[in-house]
């Protein structure tokens, strides 16, 4: 059996899986980021112990634990190099700390990596051995799977899709400190920043009041784009064009059979996908177009715990 945790800035999603990776139970607890995030792993440990008692189980019944964290991870060492959302500002040895708490073998990976693995094994990428996922939210994350295994790279930076350079001419600052990154134009924050940049090029827009009151959000941009508001439509077309360039680069480099779009912005559905597909076909090396399918994620918020369970099953036999 396997325990799984997906640590987020607001909640920690937890799960118990049987040996065949069937989900037995899932639940969540608040993420306590006080005291430099020092209580997070302790809270997960206590919650697991409490839940296992209900099922008449103990840690001895489990092969290991998989933990996803929102930061760059040295996969071999199980160390995260800071996670700002969790109030971790230095290297933190998650593997060691949780193994001390639980006595259980622990595998740690980036949360977007594990969400990708969850989708590949149980969701939108099922039965496909080469899969790439783009998570479109406050930022842009992702993961790369080749021959059923996550690619981590030498320093753990493989799959940092949000930092592919696609929009240097926009000169919009990315969270990494650079400019031109996919994240700077294809995230919720990127859409807002482009709205501020281009507002004055349109005489009147349904977004004007929200921009002036600093209450604009990505959902409003997509809703008004569907109503043919000129500024909103311009922003969505720009965003989907840049996203298609990023996907095109991945398709030509890795040639996955399936590219999965997840995260909050993917809820825009067909309105987003139809535009991405049109530009993807225009930009991409033709053989890669023919062999690559672009689909939406299907597991929602559960993808991370499914991936955390799957990676334990792959590495802890």
C-alpha positions as CSV (number, residue, x, y, z in Angstrom):
1,X,0.0,0.0,0.0
2,X,1.1,3.6,-0.6
3,X,0.5,7.0,1.1
4,X,0.4,10.1,-1.1
5,X,0.5,13.8,-0.3
6,X,0.2,16.8,-2.7
7,X,1.3,19.9,-0.7
8,X,-0.2,23.2,-1.9
9,X,-0.1,26.7,-0.5
10,X,-3.6,26.5,0.9
11,X,-4.3,22.8,1.4
12,X,-2.5,19.5,1.5
13,X,-4.3,16.8,-0.5
14,X,-3.7,13.3,1.0
15,X,-4.6,9.8,-0.1
16,X,-4.3,6.1,0.7
17,X,-3.8,3.7,-2.2
18,X,-3.9,-0.1,-2.3
19,X,-1.2,-2.2,-3.9
20,X,-2.9,-2.0,-7.3
21,X,-3.0,1.8,-7.0
22,X,-6.7,2.0,-6.4
23,X,-7.6,5.0,-4.3
24,X,-9.0,3.9,-1.0
25,X,-9.6,7.3,0.5
26,X,-8.7,10.9,-0.1
27,X,-9.0,14.0,2.1
28,X,-7.3,17.3,2.7
29,X,-5.9,19.4,5.6
30,X,-5.0,23.1,5.8
31,X,-1.4,24.0,5.0
32,X,0.1,25.8,8.0
33,X,2.8,28.0,6.6
34,X,3.6,29.7,9.9
35,X,6.9,29.2,11.6
36,X,8.6,29.0,8.2
37,X,6.4,26.1,7.2
38,X,7.8,24.0,10.0
39,X,4.5,22.3,10.8
40,X,3.6,21.1,7.3
41,X,5.2,17.7,7.4
42,X,4.3,17.2,11.0
43,X,0.6,17.9,10.2
44,X,0.7,15.5,7.3
45,X,2.3,12.8,9.5
46,X,-0.4,13.2,12.2
47,X,-3.2,13.2,9.7
48,X,-1.9,10.0,8.1
49,X,-1.6,8.3,11.5
50,X,-5.1,9.4,12.5
51,X,-6.6,8.1,9.2
52,X,-4.7,4.8,9.3
53,X,-6.2,4.1,12.8
54,X,-9.7,4.4,11.3
55,X,-8.8,1.8,8.8
56,X,-7.0,-0.4,11.3
57,X,-3.7,0.1,9.5
58,X,-0.2,1.3,10.5
59,X,2.8,2.6,8.6
60,X,4.2,-1.0,8.6
61,X,1.5,-1.9,6.1
62,X,2.9,0.5,3.5
63,X,5.6,0.4,0.8
64,X,6.3,4.1,1.1
65,X,5.0,7.6,0.8
66,X,5.1,9.9,-2.2
67,X,5.1,13.7,-1.6
68,X,4.6,16.5,-4.2
69,X,5.9,20.0,-3.4
70,X,5.5,23.3,-5.3
71,X,9.2,24.0,-5.9
72,X,12.3,22.8,-7.7
73,X,13.3,19.3,-6.4
74,X,16.5,17.4,-6.5
75,X,14.8,14.1,-7.2
76,X,17.6,11.8,-6.2
77,X,18.1,13.6,-2.9
78,X,14.5,14.4,-2.1
79,X,15.5,18.0,-1.4
80,X,13.4,21.1,-2.4
81,X,15.3,24.3,-3.2
82,X,12.8,26.6,-1.6
83,X,9.0,26.8,-2.0
84,X,7.8,30.3,-1.5
85,X,4.1,29.4,-1.2
86,X,5.0,27.2,1.7
87,X,7.3,29.8,3.4
88,X,10.3,27.6,2.7
89,X,13.1,29.9,1.5
90,X,16.1,27.5,1.6
91,X,17.0,24.0,0.8
92,X,14.7,21.6,2.7
93,X,15.3,17.9,3.0
94,X,11.7,16.7,2.7
95,X,12.7,13.0,2.2
96,X,14.9,12.9,5.3
97,X,12.5,14.9,7.5
98,X,9.4,12.8,6.6
99,X,11.4,9.5,6.9
100,X,12.4,10.6,10.4
101,X,8.8,11.3,11.3
102,X,7.3,8.2,9.8
103,X,10.1,5.7,9.5
104,X,8.7,5.1,5.9
105,X,10.6,5.2,2.6
106,X,9.7,8.5,1.0
107,X,9.9,9.8,-2.6
108,X,9.7,13.6,-3.2
109,X,9.1,15.4,-6.5
110,X,7.8,18.6,-7.9
111,X,4.0,18.9,-7.8
112,X,3.6,19.6,-11.5
113,X,5.7,16.6,-12.3
114,X,3.5,14.4,-10.2
115,X,0.3,15.8,-11.6
116,X,1.7,14.9,-15.1
117,X,2.5,11.4,-13.9
118,X,-1.0,11.0,-12.4
119,X,-2.6,12.1,-15.7
120,X,-0.3,9.8,-17.7
121,X,-1.0,6.8,-15.6
122,X,-4.7,7.3,-14.7
123,X,-6.1,10.2,-16.6
124,X,-5.9,12.0,-20.0
125,X,-2.6,10.4,-20.9
126,X,-3.5,6.8,-20.0
127,X,-2.0,4.1,-22.2
128,X,0.4,6.7,-23.7
129,X,4.1,6.3,-22.8
130,X,5.3,9.7,-24.0
131,X,3.3,12.6,-22.5
132,X,3.9,16.3,-21.7
133,X,1.6,18.4,-19.5
134,X,1.2,22.1,-19.4
135,X,-0.4,23.4,-16.1
136,X,-1.9,26.9,-16.8
137,X,-2.6,28.7,-13.6
138,X,-1.1,31.6,-11.7
139,X,2.1,30.5,-13.4
140,X,2.9,27.9,-16.0
141,X,4.3,24.6,-14.9
142,X,4.5,21.2,-16.5
143,X,6.1,17.8,-16.7
144,X,7.7,15.5,-19.2
145,X,7.3,11.8,-19.4
146,X,9.4,9.7,-21.8
147,X,8.9,5.9,-22.0
148,X,6.6,6.0,-18.9
149,X,9.2,7.8,-16.7
150,X,9.4,11.4,-15.6
151,X,12.4,13.3,-16.9
152,X,14.1,15.3,-14.2
153,X,17.2,16.5,-15.8
154,X,20.6,17.0,-14.2
155,X,19.5,19.7,-11.7
156,X,15.8,18.9,-11.6
157,X,14.8,21.6,-14.0
158,X,13.4,19.4,-16.8
159,X,9.8,20.2,-17.4
160,X,10.0,23.9,-16.5
161,X,7.9,24.6,-19.5
162,X,6.8,28.0,-18.2
163,X,10.3,29.3,-18.9
164,X,10.5,28.5,-22.6
165,X,11.2,31.9,-24.3
166,X,8.2,32.6,-26.6
167,X,7.4,36.4,-26.1
168,X,10.7,38.4,-25.8
169,X,9.1,41.3,-27.7
170,X,6.4,41.7,-24.9
171,X,9.1,42.5,-22.4
172,X,6.9,41.4,-19.5
173,X,8.6,40.2,-16.3
174,X,8.3,36.6,-15.3
175,X,8.4,35.3,-11.7
176,X,11.8,33.8,-12.5
177,X,13.2,37.3,-13.0
178,X,13.6,37.1,-16.7
179,X,11.4,38.3,-19.6
180,X,9.8,36.6,-22.6
181,X,8.9,33.4,-20.7
182,X,5.7,31.5,-21.6
183,X,4.6,32.1,-18.0
184,X,4.7,35.8,-18.5
185,X,2.0,35.7,-21.2
186,X,0.1,32.4,-20.8
187,X,-0.8,32.4,-17.1
188,X,-3.5,34.3,-15.2
189,X,-0.9,36.9,-14.1
190,X,0.4,37.1,-17.7
191,X,-3.1,37.7,-19.1
192,X,-3.6,40.5,-16.6
193,X,-0.2,42.1,-17.3
194,X,-1.0,42.1,-21.1
195,X,-4.4,43.7,-20.3
196,X,-2.7,46.6,-18.6
197,X,-0.2,46.9,-21.4
198,X,-2.7,46.9,-24.3
199,X,-5.7,48.6,-22.7
200,X,-5.0,52.0,-24.2
201,X,-4.9,50.6,-27.7
202,X,-8.7,50.0,-27.5
203,X,-11.2,52.9,-27.2
204,X,-13.6,51.0,-25.0
205,X,-13.7,47.6,-23.4
206,X,-15.8,45.6,-20.9
207,X,-12.5,45.2,-19.0
208,X,-11.9,48.9,-18.4
209,X,-13.6,49.2,-15.0
210,X,-11.9,46.0,-13.7
211,X,-8.5,47.2,-14.9
212,X,-8.9,50.6,-13.2
213,X,-10.0,49.0,-10.0
214,X,-7.3,46.3,-10.2
215,X,-10.0,43.6,-9.9
216,X,-9.4,42.0,-13.3
217,X,-9.1,38.2,-13.5
218,X,-8.5,35.7,-16.2
219,X,-12.1,34.3,-16.0
220,X,-13.5,37.8,-16.9
221,X,-11.1,38.1,-19.8
222,X,-12.3,34.7,-21.3
223,X,-16.0,35.4,-20.6
224,X,-15.8,38.8,-22.3
225,X,-13.8,37.4,-25.2
226,X,-16.6,34.9,-25.9
227,X,-18.9,38.0,-26.1
228,X,-16.5,39.4,-28.7
229,X,-15.2,42.3,-26.5
230,X,-12.3,43.5,-28.7
231,X,-9.6,43.9,-26.0
232,X,-10.5,40.5,-24.3
233,X,-10.5,38.7,-27.7
234,X,-7.1,40.3,-28.5
235,X,-5.7,39.1,-25.2
236,X,-7.0,35.6,-25.6
237,X,-5.7,35.4,-29.2
238,X,-2.3,36.6,-28.1
239,X,-2.1,34.2,-25.1
240,X,-3.2,31.2,-27.2
241,X,-0.7,32.1,-29.9
242,X,2.2,32.2,-27.5
243,X,0.9,28.9,-25.9
244,X,0.8,27.3,-29.3
245,X,4.4,28.4,-29.9
246,X,5.5,26.7,-26.6
247,X,3.6,23.6,-27.4
248,X,5.1,23.6,-30.9
249,X,8.6,23.7,-29.5
250,X,7.9,20.7,-27.2
251,X,6.2,18.8,-30.0
252,X,9.2,19.2,-32.3
253,X,11.8,18.4,-29.5
254,X,10.1,15.5,-27.8
255,X,7.3,14.4,-30.2
256,X,5.0,13.1,-27.4
257,X,1.9,11.3,-28.5
258,X,-0.2,13.4,-26.2
259,X,0.1,16.9,-24.8
260,X,-2.2,17.6,-21.8
261,X,-3.5,21.1,-20.8
262,X,-4.4,21.4,-17.1
263,X,-4.7,24.2,-14.5
264,X,-7.3,26.8,-13.9
265,X,-7.1,28.4,-17.4
266,X,-7.8,25.1,-19.0
267,X,-11.4,25.5,-17.8
268,X,-11.9,27.9,-20.7
269,X,-12.4,24.7,-22.6
270,X,-13.1,24.6,-26.3
271,X,-12.9,28.4,-26.7
272,X,-9.2,28.1,-25.7
273,X,-8.4,24.8,-27.3
274,X,-9.7,25.6,-30.8
275,X,-7.5,28.7,-30.9
276,X,-4.4,26.8,-29.7
277,X,-5.0,24.0,-32.2
278,X,-5.3,26.4,-35.1
279,X,-2.0,28.1,-34.2
280,X,-0.3,24.8,-33.4
281,X,-1.0,23.6,-36.9
282,X,0.5,26.8,-38.3
283,X,3.7,26.8,-36.2
284,X,4.6,23.1,-35.9
285,X,6.8,20.8,-37.9
286,X,4.2,18.9,-39.9
287,X,5.1,15.3,-38.8
288,X,4.8,16.4,-35.2
289,X,1.4,17.8,-35.8
290,X,0.1,14.6,-37.3
291,X,1.4,12.5,-34.3
292,X,0.6,14.7,-31.4
293,X,-2.8,15.0,-29.8
294,X,-3.7,18.0,-27.5
295,X,-6.2,17.2,-24.8
296,X,-7.4,18.6,-21.4
297,X,-6.5,17.0,-18.1
298,X,-9.2,14.8,-16.6
299,X,-8.2,14.2,-12.9
300,X,-8.6,17.7,-11.6
301,X,-7.1,18.3,-8.1
302,X,-6.6,14.6,-7.6
303,X,-3.8,14.3,-10.3
304,X,-1.0,15.1,-7.7
305,X,-1.9,12.3,-5.3
306,X,-2.3,9.8,-8.1
307,X,1.1,10.8,-9.4
308,X,2.6,10.6,-5.9
309,X,1.3,7.0,-5.5
310,X,2.5,6.0,-9.0
311,X,6.1,7.2,-8.5
312,X,6.4,5.2,-5.3
313,X,5.2,2.1,-7.2
314,X,7.8,2.8,-9.9
315,X,10.8,3.3,-7.5
316,X,10.0,1.3,-4.4
317,X,9.5,-2.4,-5.3
